[in-house]
């Protein structure tokens, strides 16, 4: 029986450990916290997982909370005009529902499951010296802990990492009491509110330790009016500041928040980090090799909501590569091929899209966002790109591709309507999208 060590108990580490365990591997999992410590700790993320990532969990029978978590059926985009009205507002329909489960709930539950199924669980923060020893006793060591000393083993890939500083200041609150959007009162949806020159506010339904809740998530441009959470210590102050920024910049979201309260004492989080791609193979002092997993080697800003999705897809890809490798040694060539498979199918498309969204949107992207307000197929395609970011390559990055796509959709809509009104409406809405950036 092959012995594998997984270091890190997040989405990718636990999914991999449980997947390998179910296939008969002898798996040891190292976590720096117990399940109870995770469950009662501070929130860790703003996870919304889309259909493909959720299917990976279902394939392993790990979708324990699927019938409890809100079923997210749509993804909407609003763009603020200079007077704080909405220059653009639309809702795209997801082909398969998305869901969000507080990682305190999921990771604690999965950690308990791993131990209950007979897995070897070690509660200890791993060091490079630890891994140097373990690499001689395990067939494969996978590092899925994206912070601390272990990350230093994986060198920055400068060619794939255009940013060397954080591009957003992040502030998260989990709340009860957020009302529905008046426009779609019965639709659970992720809402992306773009405020040019300021940042982005995301709202999303979730399942947390105390039941159904909503996440309020500000991404502020560094040094801008939303970059004000660094010195905030008290959760109540954090929420009050979040709401005040909503009142000023996204009043249509603030009107839903009259009765919100934090879900628990650990329901706020603030910070920032620079997006980075690292070399996937870590070299230990004794000559052993370890393979980096998910955000250890590909860490993107959460502006596109891809963190947990990429982690699930990475775990599924690595699991497949391990199973197909059989009894052969997990050497450097295999490690490189395993990472490359993940990179070209998931990591690269996600990184390209996320880095594009962090910059100032060019005119053709504003036209796409504006046109989606009148052309439902455009809204739907953009929304489903969160599940399959590779699709953006066909129409999002190149101005000519975007213009051809919009003309094709507008012509189809006009033909269906028997008039050119749809094309005219799309043009007007695209102009509104461009105007919002001025």
N, C-alpha and C positions, 0 to 999 in steps of 0.2 A: 504494500500500500504506500503510495507516494505521500510524503509529508510536506505540507505547505504552511508557512507562517504569514499571516496577514496582520499588518500593523496599522491600527486605526479603525475606529468603530463608527464611521459615518455612513452615508448612503452607499458609497462604492465598496468600502471595506466590508461592511456587514452583508451586503448583497452578494459579494464574491464569496465570503466565508460560508454563508448559508447555502449558496449554490454548489460550491465544492463539496461541502458536507453531504448534501443530498446525492452527490454522485459517487460517494464512497471514499473520498480522500480523507486522510488524517489531517485535520486542520487545527492549528493553534491561532487564536485571535488575541491580540494585545490591545487593551483599551486603557486610557489613563483615568477613566471614571467608571464606577459601577452603574448598573441600570437605574438604581434609585437616585444616584447623584445626577444623572442625566435628566431623569424625570422631574426632579424638583429644582433644577438649575435654571439658568437664564436662557431665553430663546436664542437660537443659533442661526436662523436663516429666514428667508422669505419664500420658501419653496412653493412653486406651483409646477406639478408634473403633468405633462401632456400625454396624449394617447400612447405613443410608442414606448415611452419610459414606463408608463403604467402597465403595458402589456408584458414588459420584461419582469415586473414584479409578479404579475399573474402567472406567468410561465413557471415561476418557482413556488407558487402557492403562498406568496408573502403579502398579498393584498388584504391584510387583516381588517383594515378600516374602510374598505371600499363602500360599504353600505351605511357608514356613519358620516363620512366626510361629504360636504356639499358637492354636488355634481356641477362643474363649471361648464356651461354650454356655449359661452361666447367670450370674445375679447374685443373690447372697445377702445377707441382712440379719441381723445379730445385735445384740441390745440387752443391755447389761450390767446386771445387777441390783446393788444396793448391796454384796452380798457377793462380787462379781466372778464370779458364775455367769451363765448366759445366761437372761434372762427371756423372750427371744424368739429364735428361730433358724429361718430358712427359706431356701430356694433357689428363685428364680424362673427359668423357662426362657425363653431368648431365641428369638424367632421366626426370626431370622437371626443367625449367629454374629458376634461382635465380635473385634477383634484389636488388639494393641498392638505397635508397632514403635518402638524407641528413636529419637528424632528425630535423634540423631547419625548413625544408619544411614540413615534415610530422607532427611533434608535433604542430606546429603553425596551420596547416590546420585542424587537428583533434580537437584542442582546440576551434577554431572558430565553428566547426561543432557541438560540444557538447553544446556550448552556443546557437547557432541558433536553436537547437532542443529543447530548453527549459530547459536545465540542469542548476542547481545552481552552478555557478562558483565563487569561493572565491580566490582572489589573495592575498595570505598571506603565509609567511613561518610559518609552524606549529611548535609548541613546544610540549613537553610532557604535560605541563599544559593545553594547548589547547585540546589535545586529552583526557585528564582526564575529562574535562568538556563534550566534544562531545560524549564520550562513553556512557553517561547517556541519550543522546537524539537520538542516532542512534541504529538501530538493529545490525549493523555490521560496524566496522572500519577496513579498509584495508590500510596498509602502504606500498606505492610503491615508496617512496623517499629514495634512497640508500645512502645518505650522511647526515652529520650533526648530530644534537642532537638525532633525533628519532632513529637512528641506535643503540644507546647505550642501548635501551630497549631489544635488541635481543642478547642474550649471545652467544659467540663463541662456536661452537660444536667442541671440540678438536679432537674427534675421527674421524671426517670427514674433518678436516682442517690440512693437514700435513705441510703446510708452515706457518711460522709466520713472513715472510718478503717478499717484492716484489721479483719476480723471473725474471722480465724483466723491462727495462727502455723503455718507449713508446714515440714515436714521429710520428706525423701525419701531412701530408700536402695534401690539396685538390688543384688540378692543372688542368688547361686547357693546351692542346697542346701535351700531351703524345702520341707518335706514336704507331702503332700496332706492335705486335711481327711479325718478318719476317716469322716465321714458320707457323703462322696461322693468316694471315692479316685480315680475315673476321670474326673471331670468338671472341666474347666478352667473356672474361674469367678472373677469379681470378687467380693470379699467386703467388705461395708460393715459395720463394727463401730461401733455408736453407744454412747458412754459418757456418760450424762447428767451435765452439769456439768463435764465434762472436755474432750470433743471427739470425734473420730472417727479410727479406724484403718482404712485401706483396704489390701487386698492384691490384687495383680493380676498375672497372667502376662504376660510380654513377650518380645520378641526384641531382644537387645542386640548389641553389637559382638562379644561372645564367645559368642553362641548364646542358647539359651533361658534365661530368668531370671525372677525375680519382683520386683515393686516393693512395698516397705513404705512406707506414706505416712501420717504423722500430721498431722492438722489439730487444733490445740489452741486452746481459748478463750484470748484474750489475757489474760496475767496469771495463767493457771491452771497446773496441774501439768505440762502438756505444753509450755508456752511456755518452754522451757529450752535451745533450740538456738542462740540468738543469738550467744553467745561461743565456740561450739565450732569449732575450726579443723581438727582432725585427723579424717580419715574414720573411722578405727577408733573414736575416741571417739564420733563421731556414731552409728555402728552400735550400740555398746555401750549408749548412752543410749536408742536406739530399742527395743532388746530389753528393757532394764530396765522401760521403760514398758509394753511388751507383757506382761511377766511380772506386773506389778502390776494392770493394768486389763483385759487381754484374754488371760487364761491359756490359753484354748482355741486362740488363735493362737500364743502363745509355745511351746506344746508341739510345734509344727511346725518350730520354728526352731533346734533343737539343733545343726545342722550348717551354719548359714548363714555365708557369707563374702561380702564385697563383690565385685562383678564386676570392678572395676578401680579405679584411683586417683581417677578422676573420677566415682565412682558415688554421691556424696551431694550434697544441695542443701538449703538452708534459706532462708527469707525470708518476706515477707508483703507484701500490697498491698491497697489499698481497692478494692472493686468499683466500677466506674464506667461510665456511658454518656456518650459525648461527641457533640457535633454532628459530622456526617459530613463537612462541607466545610471544608477549610482554605484560608485566604486568604494569599497570598504578598505580600511588600512591593511587588512590581511590579504587583500587581493580578490575577495569575493564580490559578487555583483548582486544588486537588488533592482527591482523594477518598480518605477513610480506609477501610481494609479490616479486617474481623474485629476482633481485640482492640485495635486502635488506637481503635476507636469503641465497642465493646461488650466490656468486660473483666469477666468474672464470676469469683467465687471457684471454685476447682476442686472444691468439695464435691460437685457433681453430675456431674463428669467431662465437662463440655461444651466445654472449650476447643478441642481439635482438631476435634471434631465441628462446632462452630459455624464454625470457620475453613474447613473443607471445604465446608460448606453456603453460606457467604458467597462463597467463590471460585466455586462453581458458579452461584450466583444472579447475581453480577456478570458472569461470562462470558456467561450467557444474555442479560443486558441489553445488553452490548456488541455481541454478534452481531446482536441484533434491531435495533439502532440504525443499522446500515448506515453510510452516509457522512455522516450528520448530525453537527453539532458536539456535543461533550460539554460542554454548558453547565450552568449551575447548576441549572436545572429538571430536566435529565436526571440529574444527580448526586443530587438530592434524591429523585427517583422511584426511582432504583436502590437507594439505601439503604433507603427506605421498604419496598420489596418484600422485602428481606432482613429488616428489622426485624419486620414484622408476621407473616411466616411462621416465622422462627427466633429472632431476637434477643429479641423481647418474651416469648414463652413460656419461653425459657431463663432470662431475667433474673427473671421472676416466680417460677419454680420455685426457682431458686437462692437468691434472697433469702428465700423462705419457709423453705428448709432451713437457712439460717443462723440463724434465730430459734429461740426456744423452741417446740417443737412443741405445738400445741393438742391438746386431748383427742381430737378426732375423728381427727386424724392418727395419734396413738398407737393408737387403736382400729383404724385401717386396717392399720398395721404389725403389730399383734398378731394381727388376724384372718387375715392372710396366712399365718400359721403353720399354720392349719387349712384354709384355703380356697385351694387351689392356683391357681384363676383370679385371685384377688387378687394373689398373689405374682407370677404371670406378667405381669399387667397393669402392676404397679409396675415390674418389671424392664424391660419393653419401653418404658416411659416414658423411659428413658435414651436410646432411639433417637428417640422422638417426644414431646418434652416438652409439646407442645400438648395431648396427651390428658389431662394432669392437670387441665385446666380443667373436665372433665366430672364429676369426682368427688372431687378432692383438697382444694380450697380452701374449700368451703362445707360446714358441718356437716350440713345437710339432704341435700345431694347425696351426701355420704359415707355417711350412714345409709341412704338409699334404695338406694345401690349395694350395700352389705353385705347388706341385707335381701334384695335380688334374688338375689345370688349364693348366699346361705345357703339361700334357698327352693329354688333350682334344685338345689343339692347335696342337700338333704333329700329332694326329689322323686326324684332319681336313686337315693338310698340306700333310699328307701321308709320313711324315718323322719325324725324331727326332730333326730337326733343331730348332724348337721352344723351346724345352727343353734346348738345348745347348745355345741358345741365352739368355734365361732367366737366366741360370747359370752365363753367362759372365756378364750380366747386374747387377745381384746381387753382384758379386764380385766388380764391379765398385762402387756400393752403399756402400759396406763396406770400400773400399779403401778411399772414400771421407772423412771418419771420422779420418783417420790416420794423 
